[in-house]
Amino acid sequence: MKRGRIRKVDRISDLPLNIMEHILTRLPIRDAVRTSVLSKKWKYKWVSLPELVFDYSLQDALQNVHDKIVKFVDRVLLLHRGPICKFELSDLSSPSLSDIHQWISFLSRNGIKELILSMPCSWYEIPSCLFSCDRLNLLELSHCLFRCPPKFEFKHLKSLSLCQVEFAGFTFEDLVSSCPLLETLTLMWVRGFTNLTIEAPKLKYLNLRGHFKDVHFKNTPLLARVEIDLDWFDSNVDALHSGHGETSNLIKILGGLVGVEDLYMASVGILKFLAVGIVPKILPNAFHHLKFYHLKKLRLTSVAFHDSAVVSVALYLIRSAPYLQKLEISGSTRVDAGVEPVKELLELQECLGCSFNQLQIVTMKCSFGLRPELEFIKFLLSVTPALEKMSIHADSKDDTQCRSKLESTILEEVMRFPRVSSKAEIECFEHLQIVEYRPSSWM
Amino acid sequence: MSSTKIFLKSSDDKTFEIDETAARASETLKNIIDGGCLDGVIPLPNVSSNILPKVIEYCKKHGGDNGSSKKIANGGVDKDKEILPDYDEEEDKREKVRVDELKKWEEEYMDFDQQVLYDLMLAANYLHIKGLLDLTVEKAASMIRGRTPDQIRENFNINSDFTPEEEEEMILIEDEWDDEWAFD
């Protein structure tokens, strides 16, 4: 009886403002705005929402029709009261420059802190009023043009993400030097320059993708996580040989990354690029002074195991990181080139007493079971006293019939290799499915 | 971490026991504990004995992490933005198992009627238990998301107090945004 009576009470309409704001923030913008018709109490509840996100949720509601969306955004901004901390426009049919200009101009006077304009179908020029949004903490832009702005500074900007952005009349360096607190930087396929210098004393995280001829880290002492995926030079490594005089690429690029904790090099050519101008066998001792004392996790993609120069750079990276715990490597080629040079190189390492004392987990992805790869695995097992787990992901590409055979072949072979770690487990996967687990002696 | 017992007194003078580690899930209680004003019982004049055990149950589950774990398993938006995205596969796997387990627990935990929802929301707000507030607020949001105004009114017993003229005006405005939607 009591229950029935209570049920009719409207309690939601009288919830404290901050709780109501929590609820409304979780709704797609159109649902939030539409609550104004529920009752008089609700009429103005949404208007002080601090975050306005216009995204894919409007595609259905407004059928992604340009005019309707523009009208909707206009009306929301017109009715809104109070500070707007976050404004996001993404995945919608592209508004005109004048609309964007008007909105940013409005936002710049409302204390905007997070601005996300991500419209893959558009191409527009950033209106200069963006540079007067001086409280910005986070800025994400895509598919637009930066033209020489007036004097500005993003004093509070901590996170910057640029995707398919072009620079004209001023440089990326100009932009970054105006962001003294920058901690997170994502650059995807930016245009207008090919030599990149990153000078950002507070930078902690960097994600770099695109075409660059050269990358130079200058004053980035706090940089802890770096992800690089550049298609520099797949095709014309020769051109690189000539272009990079005497300084080794390795020193030039990695010299600025001594504080890095997590390094991910995802591009096909990067190890080759780093290998330019070095003599494989001497390498490990030649750069003694360059050590990565903070590096705990290293991921290298597309390693050409048959290329001794590339392998020596990989080895160099591992050796220079005395506290490395996790290593993830994937092979790049099915070409079964001669194994001798690599074998020689690895044997030399062993002779030099090389030992990766902290390495605990090794993951070999896209393993094709080729000799040079297996030699590399053999080598790793012989120099990793703390190894806990070696996971090998077999990949015979399109050749599905061979796949299951491949795993057992790899596993059989790898099991025969001597291991210096008594507790090391070895697993071999067919893609993500586990095939066999642990050596039997271990059970 | 010690497992000192803390005593909480509800608005209707009933006392409940909770481990200190669990109590720390509440920012408010954490501040009281850290402030060292812990002599005996902490009175909670805004939380009744009906709802306090439910709050304690949540705190026990989330002991100490204050709901700020990386991925909150409530299907909602995690407001604690991670500046550095994590891409550790091993950790991701473990995290996934943890999140799945938590999701299941939350589903069972959140099975109650609407009055409890409000009380829990208010208690979470008062005690600053972010995870619990997120969870309850998300439940309320899910009852609004994608619904027509009439459905929402019915869900929450909201009385439309607009005059017919006002309603008509609003229909006109709304229609401009979207043809498909209208008052019934």
Interface residues (C-beta under 8 A of the other chain):
Chain A: I6 R7 K8 V9 D10 R11 I12 S13 L15 P16 N18 I19 H22 I23 L24 T25 R26 L27 P28 R30 D31 R34 T35 S36 V37 L38 S39 K40 W42 A61 L62 K68 K71 F72 R75 K158 S159 E183 T184 K204 Y205 A224 R225 Y264 K297 K326 I361 T363
Chain B: G76 V77 I83 L84 P85 Y87 D88 E89 E90 D113 Q114 Q115 Y118 M121 L122 N125 L133 D134 V137 E138 A140 A141 I144 R145 G146 R147 P149 I152 R153 F156 N157 I158 N159 S160 D161 F162 E167 M170 E174 E176 W177 D178 W181 F183
